Amino acid sequence: MAKDIDLAAENTRLKLLVKQKDKAISKLEQNLQDSQQKNKVLALELKKK
């Protein structure tokens, strides 16, 4: 019984970690897209000069 409770608690902890990881990955992907867009804008500005 206690082992089941420990496993359930560990399962919950791991699920939370996965959610945090997924959020962090999403944020990194968004930052990457933002940076790529800024780079495109800067590249266009450099071509104009």
C-alpha distance matrix in Angstrom:
0.0 3.8 5.3 5.1 6.5 8.7 9.9 10.7 12.5 14.3 15.2 16.7 18.5 20.0 21.1 22.9 24.5 25.7 27.2 28.9 30.3 31.6 33.3 34.8 36.1 37.6 39.3 40.7 42.0 43.7 45.2 46.5 48.1 49.7 51.0 52.4 54.1 55.6 56.8 58.5 60.3 61.4 62.7 64.7 66.2 67.1 68.9 70.9 72.3
3.8 0.0 3.8 5.4 5.1 6.2 8.6 9.8 10.5 12.3 14.1 15.3 16.5 18.3 19.9 21.2 22.6 24.3 25.8 27.1 28.5 30.2 31.7 33.0 34.5 36.2 37.6 38.9 40.5 42.2 43.4 44.8 46.6 48.0 49.2 50.8 52.6 53.9 55.1 57.0 58.7 59.6 61.0 63.1 64.4 65.3 67.2 69.3 70.5
5.3 3.8 0.0 3.8 5.4 5.0 6.1 8.5 9.8 10.4 12.0 14.2 15.1 16.2 18.1 19.9 20.9 22.3 24.3 25.6 26.6 28.3 30.2 31.3 32.5 34.4 36.0 37.0 38.5 40.4 41.7 42.8 44.7 46.3 47.4 48.8 50.7 52.1 53.1 55.0 56.8 57.7 58.9 61.1 62.6 63.3 65.1 67.3 68.5
5.1 5.4 3.8 0.0 3.8 5.4 5.0 6.1 8.6 9.8 10.3 12.2 14.1 15.1 16.3 18.3 19.8 20.8 22.5 24.3 25.4 26.7 28.6 30.1 31.2 32.8 34.6 35.8 37.0 38.9 40.4 41.5 43.2 44.9 46.2 47.4 49.2 50.8 51.9 53.6 55.4 56.5 57.7 59.8 61.3 62.2 63.9 66.0 67.4
6.5 5.1 5.4 3.8 0.0 3.8 5.4 5.0 6.1 8.5 9.7 10.5 12.2 14.1 15.2 16.6 18.4 19.9 21.2 22.7 24.2 25.7 27.1 28.7 30.2 31.6 33.2 34.6 36.1 37.6 39.1 40.5 42.1 43.6 44.9 46.5 48.1 49.5 50.8 52.6 54.2 55.3 56.7 58.7 60.1 61.1 62.9 64.9 66.2
8.7 6.2 5.0 5.4 3.8 0.0 3.8 5.5 5.1 6.1 8.5 9.9 10.5 12.2 14.2 15.4 16.5 18.3 20.0 21.1 22.4 24.3 25.8 26.9 28.4 30.3 31.6 32.8 34.4 36.2 37.4 38.7 40.6 42.0 43.1 44.7 46.6 47.8 49.0 50.9 52.6 53.5 54.8 57.0 58.3 59.2 61.1 63.2 64.3
9.9 8.6 6.1 5.0 5.4 3.8 0.0 3.8 5.4 5.0 6.0 8.5 9.7 10.4 12.1 14.2 15.1 16.3 18.3 19.8 20.7 22.3 24.3 25.5 26.5 28.4 30.1 31.2 32.5 34.4 35.8 36.9 38.7 40.4 41.5 42.8 44.7 46.2 47.2 49.0 50.9 51.9 53.0 55.2 56.7 57.5 59.2 61.4 62.7
10.7 9.8 8.5 6.1 5.0 5.5 3.8 0.0 3.8 5.4 5.0 6.2 8.6 9.8 10.5 12.4 14.2 15.2 16.6 18.5 19.8 21.0 22.7 24.3 25.6 27.0 28.7 30.2 31.4 33.0 34.7 35.9 37.5 39.0 40.5 41.9 43.5 45.0 46.3 48.0 49.7 50.9 52.1 54.1 55.6 56.6 58.3 60.3 61.8
12.5 10.5 9.8 8.6 6.1 5.1 5.4 3.8 0.0 3.8 5.4 5.1 6.2 8.6 9.9 10.7 12.4 14.3 15.5 16.7 18.4 20.0 21.3 22.7 24.4 25.9 27.2 28.7 30.3 31.8 33.1 34.6 36.3 37.6 39.0 40.6 42.3 43.5 44.9 46.8 48.3 49.3 50.8 52.8 54.1 55.1 57.0 59.0 60.2
14.3 12.3 10.4 9.8 8.5 6.1 5.0 5.4 3.8 0.0 3.8 5.4 5.0 6.1 8.6 9.9 10.5 12.3 14.3 15.3 16.3 18.3 20.0 20.9 22.3 24.3 25.7 26.7 28.3 30.2 31.4 32.6 34.5 36.0 37.1 38.6 40.5 41.8 42.9 44.8 46.6 47.4 48.7 50.9 52.3 53.1 55.0 57.1 58.3
15.2 14.1 12.0 10.3 9.7 8.5 6.0 5.0 5.4 3.8 0.0 3.8 5.4 5.1 6.2 8.7 9.9 10.5 12.4 14.3 15.2 16.4 18.4 19.9 20.9 22.5 24.4 25.6 26.8 28.6 30.2 31.3 32.9 34.6 35.9 37.2 39.0 40.5 41.7 43.3 45.2 46.3 47.4 49.5 51.0 52.0 53.6 55.7 57.2
16.7 15.3 14.2 12.2 10.5 9.9 8.5 6.2 5.1 5.4 3.8 0.0 3.8 5.4 5.1 6.3 8.7 9.9 10.6 12.4 14.2 15.3 16.7 18.4 20.0 21.2 22.7 24.4 25.7 27.1 28.7 30.2 31.7 33.1 34.6 36.1 37.7 39.1 40.5 42.2 43.8 45.0 46.4 48.3 49.7 50.8 52.6 54.5 55.9
18.5 16.5 15.1 14.1 12.2 10.5 9.7 8.6 6.2 5.0 5.4 3.8 0.0 3.8 5.5 5.2 6.3 8.8 10.0 10.7 12.4 14.3 15.5 16.6 18.4 20.1 21.2 22.6 24.4 25.9 27.0 28.6 30.4 31.7 32.9 34.6 36.3 37.5 38.8 40.8 42.3 43.2 44.7 46.8 48.0 49.0 51.0 52.9 54.1
20.0 18.3 16.2 15.1 14.1 12.2 10.4 9.8 8.6 6.1 5.1 5.4 3.8 0.0 3.8 5.3 5.0 6.2 8.6 9.8 10.3 12.2 14.2 15.1 16.3 18.3 19.8 20.8 22.3 24.2 25.5 26.6 28.5 30.1 31.2 32.6 34.5 35.9 36.9 38.8 40.6 41.5 42.7 44.9 46.3 47.2 49.0 51.1 52.4
21.1 19.9 18.1 16.3 15.2 14.2 12.1 10.5 9.9 8.6 6.2 5.1 5.5 3.8 0.0 3.8 5.4 5.1 6.3 8.7 9.8 10.5 12.4 14.2 15.2 16.5 18.5 19.9 21.0 22.6 24.3 25.6 27.0 28.6 30.2 31.4 33.0 34.7 35.9 37.5 39.2 40.5 41.7 43.7 45.2 46.3 47.9 49.9 51.4
22.9 21.2 19.9 18.3 16.6 15.4 14.2 12.4 10.7 9.9 8.7 6.3 5.2 5.3 3.8 0.0 3.8 5.4 5.0 6.2 8.6 9.8 10.6 12.3 14.2 15.3 16.6 18.4 19.9 21.1 22.6 24.3 25.8 27.0 28.5 30.2 31.7 33.0 34.5 36.3 37.7 38.9 40.4 42.3 43.5 44.7 46.6 48.4 49.8
24.5 22.6 20.9 19.8 18.4 16.5 15.1 14.2 12.4 10.5 9.9 8.7 6.3 5.0 5.4 3.8 0.0 3.8 5.4 5.0 6.1 8.5 9.8 10.4 12.2 14.2 15.2 16.4 18.2 19.9 20.9 22.3 24.3 25.6 26.7 28.3 30.2 31.3 32.5 34.5 36.2 37.0 38.4 40.6 41.8 42.8 44.7 46.7 47.9
25.7 24.3 22.3 20.8 19.9 18.3 16.3 15.2 14.3 12.3 10.5 9.9 8.8 6.2 5.1 5.4 3.8 0.0 3.8 5.4 5.0 6.1 8.6 9.7 10.4 12.2 14.1 15.1 16.2 18.2 19.8 20.7 22.4 24.2 25.4 26.6 28.5 30.1 31.1 32.8 34.6 35.8 36.9 39.0 40.5 41.5 43.1 45.2 46.7
27.2 25.8 24.3 22.5 21.2 20.0 18.3 16.6 15.5 14.3 12.4 10.6 10.0 8.6 6.3 5.0 5.4 3.8 0.0 3.8 5.4 5.1 6.2 8.6 9.8 10.5 12.3 14.2 15.2 16.5 18.3 19.8 21.1 22.5 24.2 25.7 27.0 28.6 30.1 31.7 33.2 34.5 36.0 37.7 39.1 40.4 42.1 43.9 45.5
28.9 27.1 25.6 24.3 22.7 21.1 19.8 18.5 16.7 15.3 14.3 12.4 10.7 9.8 8.7 6.2 5.0 5.4 3.8 0.0 3.8 5.5 5.1 6.1 8.6 9.9 10.6 12.3 14.2 15.3 16.4 18.3 20.0 21.0 22.4 24.3 25.8 26.9 28.4 30.3 31.7 32.7 34.3 36.3 37.4 38.6 40.6 42.4 43.7
30.3 28.5 26.6 25.4 24.2 22.4 20.7 19.8 18.4 16.3 15.2 14.2 12.4 10.3 9.8 8.6 6.1 5.0 5.4 3.8 0.0 3.8 5.4 5.1 6.1 8.6 9.8 10.5 12.2 14.2 15.2 16.3 18.3 19.8 20.8 22.3 24.3 25.6 26.6 28.5 30.3 31.2 32.5 34.6 36.0 36.9 38.7 40.8 42.1
31.6 30.2 28.3 26.7 25.7 24.3 22.3 21.0 20.0 18.3 16.4 15.3 14.3 12.2 10.5 9.8 8.5 6.1 5.1 5.5 3.8 0.0 3.8 5.4 5.1 6.1 8.6 9.8 10.4 12.3 14.2 15.1 16.5 18.3 19.8 20.9 22.6 24.3 25.5 27.0 28.8 30.1 31.3 33.1 34.7 35.9 37.4 39.4 41.0
33.3 31.7 30.2 28.6 27.1 25.8 24.3 22.7 21.3 20.0 18.4 16.7 15.5 14.2 12.4 10.6 9.8 8.6 6.2 5.1 5.4 3.8 0.0 3.8 5.4 5.1 6.2 8.6 9.8 10.6 12.3 14.2 15.4 16.5 18.3 19.9 21.1 22.5 24.2 25.8 27.2 28.5 30.1 31.8 33.1 34.5 36.3 38.0 39.5
34.8 33.0 31.3 30.1 28.7 26.9 25.5 24.3 22.7 20.9 19.9 18.4 16.6 15.1 14.2 12.3 10.4 9.7 8.6 6.1 5.1 5.4 3.8 0.0 3.8 5.4 5.1 6.2 8.6 9.9 10.5 12.2 14.3 15.2 16.3 18.2 19.9 20.9 22.3 24.3 25.8 26.7 28.2 30.3 31.5 32.5 34.5 36.4 37.6
36.1 34.5 32.5 31.2 30.2 28.4 26.5 25.6 24.4 22.3 20.9 20.0 18.4 16.3 15.2 14.2 12.2 10.4 9.8 8.6 6.1 5.1 5.4 3.8 0.0 3.8 5.4 5.0 6.1 8.5 9.7 10.4 12.3 14.1 15.1 16.3 18.3 19.8 20.8 22.5 24.4 25.4 26.6 28.7 30.2 31.1 32.8 34.9 36.3
37.6 36.2 34.4 32.8 31.6 30.3 28.4 27.0 25.9 24.3 22.5 21.2 20.1 18.3 16.5 15.3 14.2 12.2 10.5 9.9 8.6 6.1 5.1 5.4 3.8 0.0 3.8 5.4 5.1 6.2 8.6 9.8 10.6 12.3 14.2 15.3 16.5 18.4 19.8 21.2 22.8 24.3 25.6 27.2 28.8 30.1 31.7 33.5 35.2
39.3 37.6 36.0 34.6 33.2 31.6 30.1 28.7 27.2 25.7 24.4 22.7 21.2 19.8 18.5 16.6 15.2 14.1 12.3 10.6 9.8 8.6 6.2 5.1 5.4 3.8 0.0 3.8 5.4 5.1 6.1 8.5 9.9 10.5 12.2 14.2 15.3 16.4 18.2 20.0 21.2 22.4 24.1 25.9 27.0 28.4 30.3 31.9 33.3
40.7 38.9 37.0 35.8 34.6 32.8 31.2 30.2 28.7 26.7 25.6 24.4 22.6 20.8 19.9 18.4 16.4 15.1 14.2 12.3 10.5 9.8 8.6 6.2 5.0 5.4 3.8 0.0 3.8 5.4 5.0 6.1 8.6 9.7 10.3 12.1 14.1 15.1 16.2 18.3 19.9 20.7 22.1 24.3 25.5 26.5 28.4 30.4 31.6
42.0 40.5 38.5 37.0 36.1 34.4 32.5 31.4 30.3 28.3 26.8 25.7 24.4 22.3 21.0 19.9 18.2 16.2 15.2 14.2 12.2 10.4 9.8 8.6 6.1 5.1 5.4 3.8 0.0 3.8 5.4 5.0 6.2 8.6 9.8 10.5 12.3 14.2 15.2 16.6 18.6 19.9 20.9 22.7 24.5 25.5 27.0 29.0 30.7
43.7 42.2 40.4 38.9 37.6 36.2 34.4 33.0 31.8 30.2 28.6 27.1 25.9 24.2 22.6 21.1 19.9 18.2 16.5 15.3 14.2 12.3 10.6 9.9 8.5 6.2 5.1 5.4 3.8 0.0 3.8 5.4 5.1 6.2 8.6 9.8 10.6 12.3 14.2 15.4 16.7 18.4 19.9 21.3 22.8 24.3 25.9 27.5 29.2
45.2 43.4 41.7 40.4 39.1 37.4 35.8 34.7 33.1 31.4 30.2 28.7 27.0 25.5 24.3 22.6 20.9 19.8 18.3 16.4 15.2 14.2 12.3 10.5 9.7 8.6 6.1 5.0 5.4 3.8 0.0 3.8 5.5 5.0 6.1 8.5 9.8 10.5 12.1 14.2 15.4 16.3 18.1 20.0 21.0 22.3 24.3 25.9 27.2
46.5 44.8 42.8 41.5 40.5 38.7 36.9 35.9 34.6 32.6 31.3 30.2 28.6 26.6 25.6 24.3 22.3 20.7 19.8 18.3 16.3 15.1 14.2 12.2 10.4 9.8 8.5 6.1 5.0 5.4 3.8 0.0 3.8 5.4 5.1 6.1 8.6 9.8 10.4 12.3 14.3 15.2 16.2 18.4 19.9 20.8 22.4 24.5 26.0
48.1 46.6 44.7 43.2 42.1 40.6 38.7 37.5 36.3 34.5 32.9 31.7 30.4 28.5 27.0 25.8 24.3 22.4 21.1 20.0 18.3 16.5 15.4 14.3 12.3 10.6 9.9 8.6 6.2 5.1 5.5 3.8 0.0 3.8 5.4 5.1 6.1 8.6 9.8 10.6 12.5 14.2 15.2 16.7 18.5 19.9 21.2 23.0 24.9
49.7 48.0 46.3 44.9 43.6 42.0 40.4 39.0 37.6 36.0 34.6 33.1 31.7 30.1 28.6 27.0 25.6 24.2 22.5 21.0 19.8 18.3 16.5 15.2 14.1 12.3 10.5 9.7 8.6 6.2 5.0 5.4 3.8 0.0 3.8 5.5 5.1 6.2 8.6 10.0 10.7 12.3 14.2 15.6 16.7 18.4 20.1 21.5 23.2
51.0 49.2 47.4 46.2 44.9 43.1 41.5 40.5 39.0 37.1 35.9 34.6 32.9 31.2 30.2 28.5 26.7 25.4 24.2 22.4 20.8 19.8 18.3 16.3 15.1 14.2 12.2 10.3 9.8 8.6 6.1 5.1 5.4 3.8 0.0 3.8 5.4 5.0 6.1 8.6 9.9 10.4 12.0 14.2 15.2 16.2 18.3 20.1 21.3
52.4 50.8 48.8 47.4 46.5 44.7 42.8 41.9 40.6 38.6 37.2 36.1 34.6 32.6 31.4 30.2 28.3 26.6 25.7 24.3 22.3 20.9 19.9 18.2 16.3 15.3 14.2 12.1 10.5 9.8 8.5 6.1 5.1 5.5 3.8 0.0 3.8 5.5 5.0 6.3 8.7 9.8 10.4 12.4 14.3 15.2 16.5 18.7 20.3
54.1 52.6 50.7 49.2 48.1 46.6 44.7 43.5 42.3 40.5 39.0 37.7 36.3 34.5 33.0 31.7 30.2 28.5 27.0 25.8 24.3 22.6 21.1 19.9 18.3 16.5 15.3 14.1 12.3 10.6 9.8 8.6 6.1 5.1 5.4 3.8 0.0 3.8 5.4 5.1 6.4 8.7 9.8 10.8 12.5 14.3 15.5 17.0 19.1
55.6 53.9 52.1 50.8 49.5 47.8 46.2 45.0 43.5 41.8 40.5 39.1 37.5 35.9 34.7 33.0 31.3 30.1 28.6 26.9 25.6 24.3 22.5 20.9 19.8 18.4 16.4 15.1 14.2 12.3 10.5 9.8 8.6 6.2 5.0 5.5 3.8 0.0 3.8 5.4 5.1 6.1 8.5 9.9 10.6 12.3 14.3 15.6 17.0
56.8 55.1 53.1 51.9 50.8 49.0 47.2 46.3 44.9 42.9 41.7 40.5 38.8 36.9 35.9 34.5 32.5 31.1 30.1 28.4 26.6 25.5 24.2 22.3 20.8 19.8 18.2 16.2 15.2 14.2 12.1 10.4 9.8 8.6 6.1 5.0 5.4 3.8 0.0 3.8 5.4 5.0 6.0 8.5 9.8 10.4 12.2 14.3 15.6
58.5 57.0 55.0 53.6 52.6 50.9 49.0 48.0 46.8 44.8 43.3 42.2 40.8 38.8 37.5 36.3 34.5 32.8 31.7 30.3 28.5 27.0 25.8 24.3 22.5 21.2 20.0 18.3 16.6 15.4 14.2 12.3 10.6 10.0 8.6 6.3 5.1 5.4 3.8 0.0 3.8 5.5 5.1 6.2 8.6 9.9 10.6 12.6 14.7
60.3 58.7 56.8 55.4 54.2 52.6 50.9 49.7 48.3 46.6 45.2 43.8 42.3 40.6 39.2 37.7 36.2 34.6 33.2 31.7 30.3 28.8 27.2 25.8 24.4 22.8 21.2 19.9 18.6 16.7 15.4 14.3 12.5 10.7 9.9 8.7 6.4 5.1 5.4 3.8 0.0 3.8 5.4 5.2 6.3 8.7 10.0 10.9 12.9
61.4 59.6 57.7 56.5 55.3 53.5 51.9 50.9 49.3 47.4 46.3 45.0 43.2 41.5 40.5 38.9 37.0 35.8 34.5 32.7 31.2 30.1 28.5 26.7 25.4 24.3 22.4 20.7 19.9 18.4 16.3 15.2 14.2 12.3 10.4 9.8 8.7 6.1 5.0 5.5 3.8 0.0 3.8 5.4 5.0 6.2 8.7 10.0 11.0
62.7 61.0 58.9 57.7 56.7 54.8 53.0 52.1 50.8 48.7 47.4 46.4 44.7 42.7 41.7 40.4 38.4 36.9 36.0 34.3 32.5 31.3 30.1 28.2 26.6 25.6 24.1 22.1 20.9 19.9 18.1 16.2 15.2 14.2 12.0 10.4 9.8 8.5 6.0 5.1 5.4 3.8 0.0 3.8 5.4 5.1 6.3 8.8 10.2
64.7 63.1 61.1 59.8 58.7 57.0 55.2 54.1 52.8 50.9 49.5 48.3 46.8 44.9 43.7 42.3 40.6 39.0 37.7 36.3 34.6 33.1 31.8 30.3 28.7 27.2 25.9 24.3 22.7 21.3 20.0 18.4 16.7 15.6 14.2 12.4 10.8 9.9 8.5 6.2 5.2 5.4 3.8 0.0 3.8 5.4 5.1 6.4 9.0
66.2 64.4 62.6 61.3 60.1 58.3 56.7 55.6 54.1 52.3 51.0 49.7 48.0 46.3 45.2 43.5 41.8 40.5 39.1 37.4 36.0 34.7 33.1 31.5 30.2 28.8 27.0 25.5 24.5 22.8 21.0 19.9 18.5 16.7 15.2 14.3 12.5 10.6 9.8 8.6 6.3 5.0 5.4 3.8 0.0 3.8 5.5 5.2 6.7
67.1 65.3 63.3 62.2 61.1 59.2 57.5 56.6 55.1 53.1 52.0 50.8 49.0 47.2 46.3 44.7 42.8 41.5 40.4 38.6 36.9 35.9 34.5 32.5 31.1 30.1 28.4 26.5 25.5 24.3 22.3 20.8 19.9 18.4 16.2 15.2 14.3 12.3 10.4 9.9 8.7 6.2 5.1 5.4 3.8 0.0 3.8 5.4 5.3
68.9 67.2 65.1 63.9 62.9 61.1 59.2 58.3 57.0 55.0 53.6 52.6 51.0 49.0 47.9 46.6 44.7 43.1 42.1 40.6 38.7 37.4 36.3 34.5 32.8 31.7 30.3 28.4 27.0 25.9 24.3 22.4 21.2 20.1 18.3 16.5 15.5 14.3 12.2 10.6 10.0 8.7 6.3 5.1 5.5 3.8 0.0 3.8 5.5
70.9 69.3 67.3 66.0 64.9 63.2 61.4 60.3 59.0 57.1 55.7 54.5 52.9 51.1 49.9 48.4 46.7 45.2 43.9 42.4 40.8 39.4 38.0 36.4 34.9 33.5 31.9 30.4 29.0 27.5 25.9 24.5 23.0 21.5 20.1 18.7 17.0 15.6 14.3 12.6 10.9 10.0 8.8 6.4 5.2 5.4 3.8 0.0 3.8
72.3 70.5 68.5 67.4 66.2 64.3 62.7 61.8 60.2 58.3 57.2 55.9 54.1 52.4 51.4 49.8 47.9 46.7 45.5 43.7 42.1 41.0 39.5 37.6 36.3 35.2 33.3 31.6 30.7 29.2 27.2 26.0 24.9 23.2 21.3 20.3 19.1 17.0 15.6 14.7 12.9 11.0 10.2 9.0 6.7 5.3 5.5 3.8 0.0
